[in-house]
Amino acid sequence: MLKYVNTGIVFQEIPDEVTLAINISNCPCHCPGCHSNYLWEDVGLPLTTDAIDAFVDEFGNDITCISFMGGDGDARGINQLALYIHEEYPEFKVAWYSGRIRIPSFVNKSDFDYIKVGPYIKHLGSLKSPKTNQRLYRKGDDGKFEDITNTFWHKR
């Protein structure tokens, strides 16, 4: 069962979107140097369609995107919630930040508008680093995913 620990409205994780980030616990990745290692434990409240409905009731006028931050322990559950959001709330984009190298083949990637993949590797840095191994993809109008990681790299 998916569980979430907390949420926040964020502006940097998904370019050009005001995003409700849902921090999901029970992360199996355990990346060394993880800034969210409190999410390694199986703690929090159930992340269900009722919880999604409550988030939309509370934050719906303030956001354009809902992002699952983690959830790699139950990729099918994440996929089901992404599908639910697209069916019930088509006005919102759906994103998934995964720590995996690849999204499992059973996940229907078209249920997402953005997908971030890649474990955090300290010496390579986060999405803000041009050396990062992590990648953020955006689904285009043609349904194909484009790598938009470079939008995080600010020129100085």
N, C-alpha and C positions, 0 to 999 in steps of 0.2 A: 504494500500500500504506500502510495506517495504521501509524504508529509512535508509541510512547510514550516519554517521557523519564523520568518518575518517577511515583510514586503517593504518596498520603497519606490517612490517615483524618482526616476533617474533620467538623465539627459545625455549621457556619454556612451552608453552601451550599444545603442542602436542609432546610427546617424539619422538625423532629421526626424526623429520620433521622440515623443514624450512617453516614456515606458514605465509601466508597472512591472518592476522586477520582483519575482516570487522566488525567494531563496529556499531551495529544497534540501532536506536533510538526507542522511544515509548515503552519502557519496562514496562509491566504491573506488574512486580514482586515487585518493590520498596522495596528491602531488606534493613532493617535497617543496617547502617554501610557500605552500598554499596560504593565501591571506584569509581564507574562510574555513579553516579547519574545524570550527565549531559545527560545520555542516557534515562532518564525517559520521557523527553519531545518529542513531535512529531515534530522533526526537521531533517534537512539534505536533501540529494539528493536521488532521487528514486533509489532503488536497483533492477535493471532489468537485463535481459540477456545481453543487450547492455553494462551495467556497468561491468558485469562479463567479457565480451569480452575485454573491455578497460583495466581492471586489468590484464588479461592474457597477453595482448599486452605489457603492461608496466613492469610487474613483472615476467612473465612466465619463464624466464631463471634463476631466482633467487629463486624460491620457489618449494616445493614439495607437499604442502597442502594448501587448502583454507578453512578457518574457519569462520563460522558465529557466532559472539559474540552477542548473544541475538536473538531477532526475535520471542519471545514467543507470541507476539500479533498477529502474522500471521504465524502460524506453517505450514499451507498449502503452503504459499509462499516460506518459507524456503525449504520445501520438493521439490517444483517444481524447485528451483534453484539448489539444490543438484543433482537432476536428470539431469538437463541441463548440469552441469559440468561433470558428469560421462559420459554422451553421447557425448558431444562436446570435452572434454578435459580429456580423460581417464588416462592420465599420472599423474593427480593430485588426491591426497586423498582429501576427504571432511569431515569436522568436524563441529559439532554444539555444542556450549556452551549454554545450556538452564538453566534458573533459576528455572524451574519447578521441582517438585518431580518426575513426570513421563512424558514421551513423550506421547502425545495424540495418541490414538489407530488408528486414521486415517492416521498417518504419517507412511510411508514405511521406517522403520529403515534400511533396506538393501540399501537404497540410500545414506547412510552415512558410513564412515570408522571409525569414532570416534564420540561418543556422551558423553557430560558431562551433568549430571543432578544434581539438588539440589540448593536450594537458599543459598545465603551466610548468615550464622549465626555466628555473630562475636565471641561468646565464643567458638565455635567449630573450627573456622579458615577456611582457604582456602584449596585447594587441597594439599598444602605443609604440612598441619598438620595431624598427624595420628588420631586426634580426629574428623576430618571433617565429615560432613554429605554428602558432595559432592562426586560424583563418576564419574570417567572417564572410559568409555568402548571402547574397540577396537574390530572391527569386524575381526574375524579370517578367515582363508582360507575356513573353513567349513560354514561360514556365521553366526556363533554364536558369540555373544558379550562376551568378557572377561573383567572383572574388572581389570584395570591396575593402579588404584589410587596409589597403594604403590610405583610406580616408582618415585613419587614426594617426598617420605619420605627419606631424606638423613640421613644416619647413621653418628653420630659424634663420 
